[in-house]
Amino acid sequence: MALRLYALDGCPFCERVHDALEDADLAYETEWVAPLHSERDEVARVSGQRMVPVLVDDERGVTMAESENIVEYVERSLT
């Protein structure tokens, strides 16, 4: 899968990104993360930090955090 979203269930920032990806009709895989920051080793490995959401676009070599930045990227670069 070219797009992978690291998200936390119930996170409003993650939901905003989910909505943007759905609105753009993009296929993506969601990697659900642990509620505790200390258990988010996979997120830290791919992004260098433990906060979510994080979007990984393997096709374009892009990894980004911050919901506002991700939504802007989806709207400008992927639609």
C-alpha positions as CSV (number, residue, x, y, z in Angstrom):
1,M,0.0,0.0,0.0
2,A,1.4,3.3,-1.0
3,L,-0.3,5.4,1.7
4,R,-0.1,4.4,5.4
5,L,-1.7,6.4,8.2
6,Y,-0.6,5.9,11.8
7,A,-3.5,6.8,13.9
8,L,-5.0,6.5,17.4
9,D,-8.6,5.4,17.8
10,G,-10.7,8.3,19.0
11,C,-8.1,11.0,18.1
12,P,-9.9,14.0,16.5
13,F,-6.8,15.0,14.6
14,C,-6.5,11.5,13.1
15,E,-10.2,11.5,12.2
16,R,-9.6,14.8,10.3
17,V,-6.9,13.1,8.2
18,H,-9.1,10.0,7.7
19,D,-11.9,12.2,6.4
20,A,-9.5,14.0,4.0
21,L,-8.2,10.7,2.6
22,E,-11.8,9.4,2.2
23,D,-13.0,12.6,0.6
24,A,-10.1,12.3,-1.9
25,D,-11.1,8.7,-2.5
26,L,-7.6,7.5,-1.9
27,A,-6.7,3.9,-0.9
28,Y,-4.7,3.8,2.3
29,E,-3.9,1.5,5.2
30,T,-4.4,2.5,8.8
31,E,-1.9,1.4,11.4
32,W,-3.6,1.7,14.8
33,V,-1.1,2.7,17.5
34,A,-1.0,2.2,21.2
35,P,-2.5,4.9,23.5
36,L,0.8,5.3,25.4
37,H,3.5,7.3,23.7
38,S,6.1,5.0,25.1
39,E,4.6,2.1,23.1
40,R,4.7,3.8,19.7
41,D,8.0,2.4,18.6
42,E,6.8,1.9,15.0
43,V,5.7,5.5,14.7
44,A,9.1,6.7,16.1
45,R,10.9,4.5,13.7
46,V,9.2,5.9,10.6
47,S,8.8,9.5,11.6
48,G,11.3,10.2,14.4
49,Q,8.6,11.1,16.9
50,R,5.7,9.4,18.7
51,M,2.8,11.7,18.0
52,V,0.0,10.9,15.6
53,P,-1.3,11.2,13.0
54,V,1.6,10.4,10.7
55,L,1.1,9.8,7.0
56,V,3.7,7.8,5.0
57,D,3.5,8.0,1.2
58,D,5.9,5.3,0.0
59,E,5.3,6.1,-3.6
60,R,6.5,9.8,-3.2
61,G,9.0,9.2,-0.4
62,V,7.1,11.5,2.0
63,T,6.6,11.0,5.7
64,M,4.7,13.8,7.6
65,A,3.0,14.5,10.9
66,E,0.6,17.2,12.0
67,S,-3.0,16.8,10.8
68,E,-3.2,20.3,9.2
69,N,0.0,19.6,7.1
70,I,-1.3,16.2,6.1
71,V,-4.7,17.4,5.0
72,E,-3.0,20.2,3.0
73,Y,-0.7,17.6,1.4
74,V,-3.7,15.3,0.5
75,E,-5.6,18.2,-1.0
76,R,-2.7,19.7,-3.0
77,S,-0.6,16.7,-3.9
78,L,-2.8,13.7,-4.0
79,T,-6.1,14.9,-5.6
